Amino acid sequence: MTTYDAGDVTLRKVREHVWEIPQEGDMGAPARVLASEALLDQISDDRTLQQLKNATRLPGVEKHAICMPDGHQGYGFPVGGVAGIDAENGCISPGSVGFDINCGVRMVRTNLTYEDIAGHERELVNELFDGVPSGLGGGGVVETDVETVEAVLDRGLDWAREAGYATAEDLAHCEDEGQREEADSDAVSKKAKDRGKNQLGSLGSGNHFLEVQRVTDVFREAVAEAYGLAENGIVVLIHCGSRGLGHQVCTDYVRRVEEAYPELVDDLPDKDLAYAPAGSDLAEEYYRAMGAAINFAWVNRQLITHRTREAFEEVFDSDSEDLGMALLYDVAHNIAKKEVHTVDGEDEELYVHRKGATRAFPAGRPEVPRAYRDVGQPVIIPGSMGAGSYVLRGGESSLGQTFGSTAHGAGRTMSRTQAKQDFWGEDIRDELEGQKVFVKAQSGATIAEEAPGVYKDVDEVVMVSEALGIGDTVARTFPVCNIKG
């Protein structure tokens, strides 16, 4: 097959797993989809391809806009989308980052084995559910005032370390050491701060979760050893973002862009792609506000980590340090960052927009934590409650193909509304418990919305990443306990 007909969009096969929408009309660059034919069948089921094509209309898109193998329809910019945009003559687009700024994942390793956990699963899932706030609305590990929220926005994990919720090692193993230098709480509205002050340290709802997992397979022994992973070991995966604060930041700046540049927005095929021109005061202010929301999300995940450590201490009657509960890595997957990449043989500073995509830098890149610089950045790709997740490392080909990016998960194939019609939460929970996967959520509807059947095949997604050399498989994990909002 050399072409793929997806109705209004026809893709040309560039090579195995690489499909291109040629540049035409108002497109500022070609678009590429990284997928197997099976995944492309699912990706083409909704508006993902049209949204990807629309994204090339953003000024300053370099090389091509990209859709990862887990891509699906989003708001304006597709989930699983990546665009490297000229930071001097291009733009930054709040909607192309997304409403859940720095939605991301972190993995905490332990020195426990699956045999140590066996028999404690129900006690552990209950302890975690009681200790980690979840669901819609308020409630967090720390319910505080606006002044404290501002300190979190400005300082990120440095605040958490000083407050006793994080260790120096936690900071060393987080992307950017858990603090964006340009973050500015003054660029964040009072409404956003008010939404955040009662949600600091909470999972939220939707696809956010905390999951205890066992390592079932190791594919690259030396890299796994560097990451502290071994077969049958127990790890904890935390997936959440900046809650209502990040949502409000995005909402605020999309509206401000629409008001400041109505003629630019009117020229776009989708107003959710609204952007501020690079170098404008509004672009710089959004970048500072986004950095603050990024810091908030890192602290949010850190506070959940703190409660997770306490839950393990209670269940296993040991100090979390004695249990080896150290942060492996924390990485964002809704973000736009100024990064230097090679374009047409020249180094160029870009706003790299990753919306539902994970940074995947190879060995040697200075942004990779010192502990992993010789082997490559850890990449964490969650699957569903009934499937495995993966730890990868940044692949050698990622910088040239994807601005140093890969997938961020399995990717949905079904809306939440449809999922609740097709699945019954209690049935899903019972089926999973039959597989020794213990799930607890605020409601059966939440479990139905996140049923394994609503997601793409994570094995297929990771296979494409491995085949293209943008993310190399290191280890596979499987759920033991899962809590959701």
Secondary structure, 3 states (H helix, E strand, C coil): CCEEEECCEEEEEEECCEEEECCCCCCCCCEEEECCHHHHHHHCCCCHHHHHHHHCCCCCECCCEEEEEEEECCCCCCEEEEEEEECCCCEECHHHHCCCCCCEEEEEEEEEEHHHHCCCHHHHHHHHHHHCCCCCCCCCCECCCHHHHHHHHHHCHHHHHHCCCCCHHHHHCEHHHHCCCCCCHHHCCHHHHHHHCCCECCCCCCCCEEEEEEEEEECCHHHHHHHCCCCCEEEEEEEECCHHHHHHHHHHHHHHHHHHCHHHHHCCCCHHHCCEECCCHHHHHHHHHHHHHHHHHHHHHHHHHHHHHHHHHHHHCCCCCCCCCEEEEEEECEEEEEEEEEECCEEEEEEEEEECCEECCCCCCCCCCHHHCCCCCEEEECCCCCCCEEEEEECCCHHHHHCCEECCCCCECCCHHHHHHHCCHHHHHHHHHHCCCEEEECCHHHHHHCCHHHECCHHHHHHHHHHHCCEEEEEEEEEEEEEEC
